[in-house]
Amino acid sequence: MRTVREDASELIAAASALYDDDPQAREILGDLDRRLREPLRLALAGMVKAGKSTLLNAMLGEEIAPTDAGECTRVVTWYRYSDTPSVTLHLHDGETRRLPVKRDKGHLVLTLGGVAPEEVHWIDVGWPSAGLRSVILIDTPGIASISQSTSARSTTFLTPDQSPSSADAIVYLLRHLHASDLKFLEAFRDTAAGVSQTVNALAVLSRADEVGSGRIDSLLSAGKVARRYENDGDLASLALGVIPVAGLLAEGARTLKEKEFAAFRELAALDKADRDRLLVSADRFVRPTDAVSLSEKARKELLSRFGIFGVRLATALLRGGVTDSTQLAERLVQQSGLNDLNIFVRDQFRTRADALKVRGVLSGLEKLLRDFPREGDAAIAAGIERIHATAHTLRELSLLSRARLAGLPLPDAASVDAQRIVGGSGTPDAVRLGLSEDARTDEQRAAVDALLVRWRTLAQSPLTERAGVEVCRVVIRSLEEIASHLRALGPDGAAADIDPASGPAQARREGADEEGEQDEDRLQREELAQDLAVAARGDQL
């Protein structure tokens, strides 16, 4: 079975043959080919001091990205998997420079080696982290920075004029919802999604522990704020959701040291009156005191690593029964909101990696045809249109965007169901069907059969307008793919000779959703292959 990624790769190969005599076009196509083959590009963006680098470190579980206001935080930095650590500067003039890899007390030390930030296009960091095998994380300078040149580096990279964004998806950190946040997310949607207008951004209410002034219940307060933002009409059309995350706590928990665990244990063992006085505020926590043996320096380090919220929470968890550093780290991560973020990224972005990457590649091919028109490029343009028209994963993404931008031409209950079925709440089959993720295979089969009857009935109803019927067809196609997947599973739910990563949004057959669509799709592919063969020879169509 061919995938949308294979179709896009075929288009790139045909375009490479067509532009074989043009070095500039060949370089562009080489970049598109690498983008198609490499992992998902996930960028972290937001205003200055939003906590982007801290959150990136938390996601990786290592202190790699610099979190101080140094020169490297003013440059776009890529973090990708590599067997051995490496740091490479890519300059605007095309030159590359390898820099030595330095660490200080476990931290990666990034410097520009005497090169001015204005001369650096981007920094490429290779790192042997398992978390980077399936995603490239991109740290960007602050949006709306006082330094216009620093802010411009992020906007140019993520929302370039007349070009597709270099990121496949984005995690946008905000502390409060500003007009500049909405403006940036709208620009990203328009450049990253192109004509499909797909929403591929997640908003994170960062430094969420500060919403409740560092109280133990701060994340509950932050959750209420996040829901309010999520229901905001402007933001809802630009982001798939809003998740509160205490990034500093998450980073500290993922990199918890034994000496820090010992310090928390000493604090938890204090007399309640002494402990309450010590933890009443960040300022009081670092004042000289005889109540605890921890030095002022040690307490300042705890505060800088976990914040007053993290210190309070850690001591509360230890008093509540946590007995070792591993258990404490796990509970702190759970409380930080990082797990919710990782699950969202997995379900909404990583499982749709091929579709998101192909969309960016197709936009790049379209720009290539505009910038370098030549005889024989009509077949490439036709191939792009066919992928847009027949790739079901792209249609699902487009439908989700339409739902967020203007709603769907269906009754409210049906609209909610439609968004869930096409993956709005996550891409696992059971989630799409409205069941728990551990639902038995027979339960899923019964659910998909009932939903197919319901949606086919709705599509055939004379009361459903034409636009609503088109939505129904996309939903039905998604349900048919789920049904096909479930039929291939054995009685115990295990797949036989099937890639377990496959799903409705991954490596299943892409096609149109009308009756008889498979034959039509096959004919279109044969026609496309013939056109591409002509284009590769440079013949006139």
N, C-alpha and C positions, 0 to 999 in steps of 0.2 A: 504494500500500500504506500502510495506516495504521500508526502506531507507538504504543507505549505512552505516549509523551510527548503525542501528539495526543489520545489518549483522556483523559489526565489534564487536558489543557487544556480539553477539552469539559466535563468535570465541573466545573471551576472556573467556566466560563462559566455553566453551569446553576445552580450555587450562587449566583453573583452575582445572577442574575435572581431567584432565590428570596428572597434576603436584601437585595433592593434598598432596602428601607426601614429597614435597620439599619446605621448608620454604623460601629459597632464591628466588626460582622461583615464589612462591605465592606472595611474596612482590613485585616483578617486575610486576606481573599481576595486583596486586592491584593498583599500580601506573598508569598502562595503563588504567585501568577501570576508575580511577578518572580523568585522562586526557580526556577521551572520554566524560565524563559527565559534566565537568566543562566548563566555558566559554572559548572563544578563548584566547590563550596566545600570546600577542603582545609585543615583546621586542623592546626597544629603545637602539641603539648601535651607536658607533662612536668614534672618537678620543677624547682625553682629551680636555676639554673646548669647546666641540662642542655644548653644550647647551641641553643635554639630559634631565636632571632633570628639567630645566626650561620649556622645551616643555611638559614634563609629567604633571607638575603643570598646564600649560595652557590647556591641554586637559581635565583635571579634574575640572578646575575652582577653585582649592583650593591650598594653599601653603603647600603641604604635603612633597614632596620629598626635601631633603636638597640639596641646590645648592652651598654651600661652599665646599672647599677642605678638608672636615673632614674625619674621619675614616669610616663613613658609605658610603661615595661615593666610597670606595674601595671594597665594597661588593655587590654582586648581590642582589637586593631587589625587592620582589614581592608586588604588590598592588592589593588586591582583595576585593570584596564586603563583608561586614560584618555588621550585625545590630548594633554592638557596636565596638568602636575602640579597636584594639589590636595590640601588637608588639611581635613577637616571633622569637627568634634566633634559627637557626638550625645549630648545630655544626658538624664538620666533623666526630666526633666519634659517631654520632647518637643521642646525647643528645639534648633536646630542652629546652629553657629557656624563660619564659614569662617576659617581661619587662614592667615597668609602662609606661602609655601613658602620655606624658608631652607636653604642648603647651606653647609657648612664643609669645605674641602679635599676636596670630592667627596662628603662624607657628607650625607644628608638630616638636618636638625636638626628633631626633633619636640619640641614643647613643648605644654603645655595652656593657654597664654595666661592664666595666673593662676587657672584653674579647678581646684578640688580634684579629685583622682582619684575620690573617692567620688561626685562629682556627674556623672561622665562614664559614659555607658552603653557607648559604643564610639567608636573613631576610624576614619574612613574615609579611606584614602589612595588617590588616583587617580594612576597613574604610567604613562608611555608605554613600558612594557617589553613586548617581544614575548612573554615568558614568561607574562604575565598575560592573554593573549588567550583562552586555553582553560581557565584555572583562576583562582579567587580564593583567595589564600593568606591564612590568618588566624593571626596570632601571638597567643598567649594567655599570661596571667601564670602563674607557677609553681604547680603543684599542691603541696599540703602545705607551703605557705609558712608562715614564722613568723607573718606577718600573716594572720589568718583572713579578713579582708575581701578581701585580694588573692587568696588561694586560692579564695574563694567566687566571684569573678568568672569564673574558668575553669569551675568545676563548674556554676555556674548557666547559663552560656552553652552548654556542651557536653553537660551531663547535667541538664537542667531537670526538675523534678517534673511529671508528668502532661502533658508536652509533648514533641514531637519535638525532637531536637537541631538546632541551627542549622547544624551542619556535615554535609556529605554523607559525608565520610570523614575519617580522622585519621591523621597521622603522629605516633606517640608516642615521644618520646625518653627513653631510660633509660640510666643509667650502671651501675647494678646492679639486679637484679630484687628489688624490695621488695613487701611485702604491699600497700602503698598504690598501687603501679602496677597490680597485678591488680585491686584494688577499683575503681579509676577506669575501667579498660578494660571491666570487667564492667558498670559503670553506663552507659558509653557505648554498649556493644552493646545493652543493654536499651532505652535511650531512642532511639538512632539507628535501630535496626532494628525496633523495635516487635515485633509478633507474628511477623514473619518470622525474628527472631533471627539476622539475617545478620551475618557478621563483615566489617566494612569498616574495619579498623584495620591499620596496619603499624607494627611496632616497629623502632626504630632504636637500635642500640647506639652512643650518641653519645660523642664525644671518644675514639674508638676507639684513637687513637695513644697514649693514656695507659695502655691495658691492658698494653702491653709497655714501659712506662716510656720511650717515645719512641725505642726502637730502630728500626732500619730494617725489621725484620721485625714491627713492632708490629701491623700490620693482619692478618698471618697469625695471630697469637695472638688478636686480637679476633675473627677469623672462627671460630675454634674455640669461643670463648665464645658467640658468636651462635648457632652450631649447637646447643650445649648448651641454651641458652634456648629455641630453636625447638622442641626436642624435649620441653621441659617440658610436662607434661600440662595444667597450668592456663593457661599462656600460649598454648599451641597452639590452645586453644578460643576465644581472644580476639583473636588477631592472625594475619594471613595469612602472616607471615614475620618474620624478624629480620635486619636488614642492618647491618653495622658501617660507620660513616662517621666520618672525621676531619673534622669540620665546619670547624674553624679553617683547616686546610690547604686544604679545598675553597674556602672564601671567599677566602683569600689568592690561590689559583691563578686563580680566576675574575676577580680584580681586580688581577692582577700588573702592577706598574709597571716601566718600563725601568730606573729607578735600582735597584730591588730585584734585577732580573736581573743588573745590573752588580755588585752587592754579592755575589750568589751566585757569580758567575764569579770574583771575586777570592778568595773563600774556597776555591773548588775548585782554584785555582792555587797555593795554599799548599803548602809542604813537608809531607809526610805527618805527620811528628812534630808540627809546629806545629798542623796542622789537627786531629789527634786530640786534642791537649791542649785546644784551644779548644772542641771539640764534645763533650767528655766529659760535660758537664752544662749545664743552663740557667744555673746560677749562674756557672760558669767562663766561659761564652760572653760574659757582659756585664762581666767584670772588666777592669780596665786591662791592656793588653798592647801590646808593640811588634811583635808578630808580624804584625799586619795594620793597614792604614791606616784601616780603618773605625772611626769614633768609637764611644764607648760608647753615645751616643744612637742612632746608626744601627743598632747591633746590638740594642739594646733594642726598637727599632721592628720589626726583622725578627722578633724573638722574639715580640712581641705579635701580629704579623700571621700568622705561620706556625707558631709553637711550635718547640721544639727538634727534634721529629720532622721538621717541614717543612724546617727549615734543613739537617738532615743529609741528608734525601732529595734536596733540590734540588742540593746540592753533589755527591752521589753520581751523580745523573743527568747533570750537566754533565761529570763525569769519565768517564761512560760513553758520551759521544758526542753529547749534546744540544747544539745549536749556536746556537739563537736563543730569544727570549723566548716566542714563540708555541708552539714545540715543547715548551718547558719547562712552560708553563701546561697544555698538553694532557696531558702525562705526569703532572703532579702531580694534576690532576683525576682521571685514571684511577686513580691509586694511592689517592686519598682515599676511594673508595667512592661518590662522588656519582653517577657514571654508573649504577651498579647501582640506586641509589635512584630515579633519574629513569626508568629503564626499568621498574621495578616499578610506579611511580605511573602511568606510561603504560598498561601492560598490564592492571593490575588495577583502576584507578580511572577514568582518563580515557576508556578505551574503554567503560566501563560507566556513564558519566556520566548518561545518560538514566534508566537503571534506578535508580541511587542517588538521583537527584533526585526521581523520581516516588515512590519509597518514602517520602521525607520529606514530600512534598506530600500523599500519601494519609493519612499519620499526622496531618497538620495538619487535613485535612478531617474526619477522624474526631473529632478533638477539638472542632472547630467544631460538629459535630452534637450532641456531648455537652453542650457549654456553651450552645448556642443552639437547642434543639429547637423544631421548629415543624411545622405541618401541611404535608405535601408533601415532607418531607426523606427519605422512604423510597427514592425513586428515586436520590438521591445515594448513600445507603448501599449500595443494590444495585449501583450503578456501581462503587463502591470494591471491593466483593466480587468483581465480575466481572473487574476488572483484576488483582486478586491471584490469581484462579483461572486466568486465561488468559494473563497476561504471562509468556512463557517466560524472559526475562532475570531476572525476580524469582524464578522457580522455580530457576534455576541458582544464584543467590546463596543461596537458602534451603538447597539441597542441599549446597553447600559448607560452610555453617554446621553443618548436621546432621553432616556427616562429621567436623568438628573437635570438635564437642561430645560426640558419643556414638558415632561411627563409623557405617558403613553396613551394612545387613543383607545383605552380599555377601562372598564370599571375599576375602582380603586383596588378591590381585593385581587382581581385578575392581574393588575399591574404589579402588585407586590409579588405575586406568585411568579410572574414572568421574569422579574429581575432575579429572583432566587434561582430559578431553573437555568438561566443562562450564566449563572456563576456570580451573581452580585454579592452573595454571602460566603462565597468560597467555591472551589471547583470539585471537591470530592463528590462522587455520585450521591451518597446518602444526604449530604448537605443540600445539594441541588433539589433533592426530592422532598426536603422538609423533614428528614429523619435525623436521628442522632448518628454520629460518625461510626458507632459500633453496631448499627442496625444489621440484622442478618440478611443474607443474600435473598432469601425468599420474601422477606418483608420489602426489600427494595424492588424486587420484580413485581410484586403486587401493586406497589405504589406507582411505579412507572406505567404499568398497564392502565391503571385508573386515570392517571394524568393524561395519557395519550387520548383516551376516550373523551375526556373533558375538553381538551384543547382542540381536538378535531371537530367536536360538536360546535365549539365556539367559532372556529374558523368558517364553518359551513352555515352558521346562523345568518339569516337575512338581516338581522339587526346589527351585525358587526360591519362597520364601515371598512372601506378598502384598506386604509392605513392600518386598521386593527387586524385585518386578515394577514397583512405582511408581517406584523409582529407575531401573530399566531404561527406562521410558517417557520420563523426562526426558532420559536420555542419548541415546536413539534420536532424540528430537526435535532435540537439538543436532546430532547427526550428519546428520539430514535437512536441516537448515538449511545445514550446511557443504556437503553434496552439491549442494543447490540453487544455492548461491553458485558452486561450482566448475563446474557445468554452464553457468553464464552467462558463464564466461571463455572467451576465444578461445584458439587454439592456443598463442599466445605468453604466455598467462597474463594478458593485459590484459582489463579489463572493458569491455563495450560498453554504453553508456547506463546505467551503474550508478555510484552514488556510491562512490568507492574507499574511503571511510571505513567503509562498511557491513560488517557481519560478523555472526556468530551472536549477539553481545551488543549489536549496535547497531540499525540501522534496517531490520531485516527484519521480515517479518510475524510478529506475535505470535500464539500460539494454543495450544490444548490439544494433548496428544500422543497421544490415543487415535485409533484408525482412524476415518476419517470426521470428524476434528476440525475441518477447515476449514469444512464446511457448518454444523456446530454453532456454530462461532465466529461465522459470518456471521449466523446467526439470533439469537445473543445480542446482537450489535451492533445489529441492527435493533430488537430488543426494548428495548435500552438507550436508543437514540435516541428511541423512542416514549415511554419513561418520563420521559426528560429534558425532552421537549417539554411533557409534562403538568406536571412540576415547575416549569418556567419560567413557566407560567401561574398557578402557585399552586393548581392544582386538587387535590382530595383523591384519593389513590390507593386 
